[in-house]
Amino acid sequence: MDNLINYFLNKDPVGSFQEWYADAKKVEQNPEAMTLSTVDLNNNRPDSRTVLFKGMKDGQLTFYTNYHSVKAKELDENNEACVLFYWHVSKRQVRIQGRVTKMTAADSDKYFNGRDRQSQLASYISNQSSPIADKDTLMKKLSDADQKFQDTQVPRPGNWGGFLFEPYEFEFFVYGDYRINDRFLYKKSHNDWIITRLQP
Ligand SMILES: Cc1cc2nc3c(=O)[nH]c(=O)nc-3n(C[C@H](O)[C@H](O)[C@H](O)COP(=O)(O)O)c2cc1C
């Protein structure tokens, strides 16, 4: 096998991803920022935005969002997605293809209840991706919710929760000198991963 596989990576891409993420956490400012790409089937066009990677669960990547947002609607129609991590200081990139499903309500509750109150309120008041007249209207929603839940825990809105992203393809990229970059593609085949070195 290519000796760089042994140096940079191992046979299991989920393990390698976790190792790279642990490395990134030591040096990157915002290692958890990942670009999530979905497809808008109505217009047959790609769509991307940043979300925060919130750790692995049973070999799947987790993130949280509003279930009525544009991304969630796109995922309802077509659960194929791609996530991308770019770690500037580490000179590394990881591209992952996968399929997305909703997390259980109990797991979403667990995460939501552990968030700070301001974040909980922000999720509670936002009809994410819907228009709003102005910032004052938004701030009024926030202060109303703040009042409403002054003495109680902010409840997780039913339209807010987690997604699980199940990977079936990884590409690990490391910048090399003179643009001779190293790229390794892992494709899932039954229970194995087929590894291929790609040209830069
Ligand atoms: C650094 C960063 C982190 C973000 N994290 C999240 C996140 O974890 N969940 C989320 O719903 N939106 C997050 N956002 C906002 C999204 O990029 C996006 O604007 C929002 O989710 C609406 O996307 P949509 O209209 O495609 O659904 C983040 C934005 C940035 C810049």
Ligand as a Chemical Component Dictionary entry (heavy atoms), coordinates in Angstrom:
data_LIG
# 
_chem_comp.id                   LIG 
_chem_comp.type                 NON-POLYMER 
_chem_comp.pdbx_formal_charge   0 
_chem_comp.three_letter_code    LIG 
# 
loop_
_chem_comp_atom.comp_id 
_chem_comp_atom.atom_id 
_chem_comp_atom.alt_atom_id 
_chem_comp_atom.type_symbol 
_chem_comp_atom.charge 
_chem_comp_atom.model_Cartn_x 
_chem_comp_atom.model_Cartn_y 
_chem_comp_atom.model_Cartn_z 
_chem_comp_atom.pdbx_ordinal 
LIG C1  C1  C 0 -19.335 29.883 11.352 1  
LIG C2  C2  C 0 -20.800 29.628 11.118 2  
LIG C3  C3  C 0 -21.417 28.584 11.784 3  
LIG C4  C4  C 0 -22.769 28.321 11.575 4  
LIG N1  N1  N 0 -23.343 27.265 12.220 5  
LIG C5  C5  C 0 -24.642 26.961 11.980 6  
LIG C6  C6  C 0 -25.229 25.795 12.553 7  
LIG O1  O1  O 0 -24.579 25.000 13.266 8  
LIG N2  N2  N 0 -26.540 25.558 12.301 9  
LIG C7  C7  C 0 -27.291 26.379 11.500 10 
LIG O2  O2  O 0 -28.475 26.112 11.313 11 
LIG N3  N3  N 0 -26.755 27.474 10.926 12 
LIG C8  C8  C 0 -25.455 27.780 11.132 13 
LIG N4  N4  N 0 -24.890 28.874 10.539 14 
LIG C9  C9  C 0 -25.736 29.684 9.629  15 
LIG C10 C10 C 0 -25.810 28.989 8.262  16 
LIG O3  O3  O 0 -24.593 29.168 7.535  17 
LIG C11 C11 C 0 -26.994 29.465 7.408  18 
LIG O4  O4  O 0 -26.948 30.864 7.226  19 
LIG C12 C12 C 0 -28.332 29.108 8.046  20 
LIG O5  O5  O 0 -28.298 27.833 8.632  21 
LIG C13 C13 C 0 -29.447 29.145 7.003  22 
LIG O6  O6  O 0 -29.126 28.269 5.949  23 
LIG P1  P1  P 0 -30.231 27.754 4.914  24 
LIG O7  O7  O 0 -31.076 28.930 4.546  25 
LIG O8  O8  O 0 -29.449 27.224 3.758  26 
LIG O9  O9  O 0 -31.029 26.700 5.588  27 
LIG C14 C14 C 0 -23.528 29.149 10.694 28 
LIG C15 C15 C 0 -22.892 30.196 10.026 29 
LIG C16 C16 C 0 -21.555 30.419 10.226 30 
LIG C17 C17 C 0 -20.904 31.564 9.454  31 
# 
loop_
_chem_comp_bond.comp_id 
_chem_comp_bond.atom_id_1 
_chem_comp_bond.atom_id_2 
_chem_comp_bond.value_order 
_chem_comp_bond.pdbx_ordinal 
LIG C1  C2  SING 1  
LIG C2  C3  SING 2  
LIG C2  C16 DOUB 3  
LIG C3  C4  DOUB 4  
LIG C4  N1  SING 5  
LIG C4  C14 SING 6  
LIG N1  C5  DOUB 7  
LIG C5  C6  SING 8  
LIG C5  C8  SING 9  
LIG C6  O1  DOUB 10 
LIG C6  N2  SING 11 
LIG N2  C7  SING 12 
LIG C7  O2  DOUB 13 
LIG C7  N3  SING 14 
LIG N3  C8  DOUB 15 
LIG C8  N4  SING 16 
LIG N4  C9  SING 17 
LIG N4  C14 SING 18 
LIG C9  C10 SING 19 
LIG C10 O3  SING 20 
LIG C10 C11 SING 21 
LIG C11 O4  SING 22 
LIG C11 C12 SING 23 
LIG C12 O5  SING 24 
LIG C12 C13 SING 25 
LIG C13 O6  SING 26 
LIG O6  P1  SING 27 
LIG P1  O7  DOUB 28 
LIG P1  O8  SING 29 
LIG P1  O9  SING 30 
LIG C14 C15 DOUB 31 
LIG C15 C16 SING 32 
LIG C16 C17 SING 33 
# 
